Amino acid sequence: IPTLIVPKGSVFTPFKKILTAFKSGILKSNEILDSLRAIQKKFDAQVNLLMVKTPGYTEEDLQINTNLMDLSSQLTFSENATTYLGIMEHIQAKQPDLLCVFRRKRGIFKNLWEKNTIPKAEFSARIPVLVLSVKKD
């Protein structure tokens, strides 16, 4: 289920620029993009894609789904330690009204043992964030 997270105290303004950030261009289903498509159409929004190459990416990750490409007007590549850092690097330059990301599916043990480089308590967003479903298995 797609989720729209709106910062507390925000006043609604139409989404004209959407930054869609991801580290893999693989989609398990094109329906994942339905919410993004609907928002783009409703507000006649410009969608910019940000592909963040993180350590351990594969060549398969670089193959971007054609339906995702069809939504966009621009594709930017970035190399960063995490997707979050890639977003922070580009969000000021792009000035989006909405950030769109894909939910990750990760095992609980991997989360427990992984070194947390950016504590979730430090995460904050000044713009609404659209979280789409898991992209791949």
Beta strands, then each sheet from edge to edge (+ up, - down):
strand 1: 3-5
strand 2: 17-22
strand 3: 46-53
strand 4: 72-79
strand 5: 98-102
strand 6: 129-132
sheet 1: 1+ 6- 5- 2- 3- 4-
end
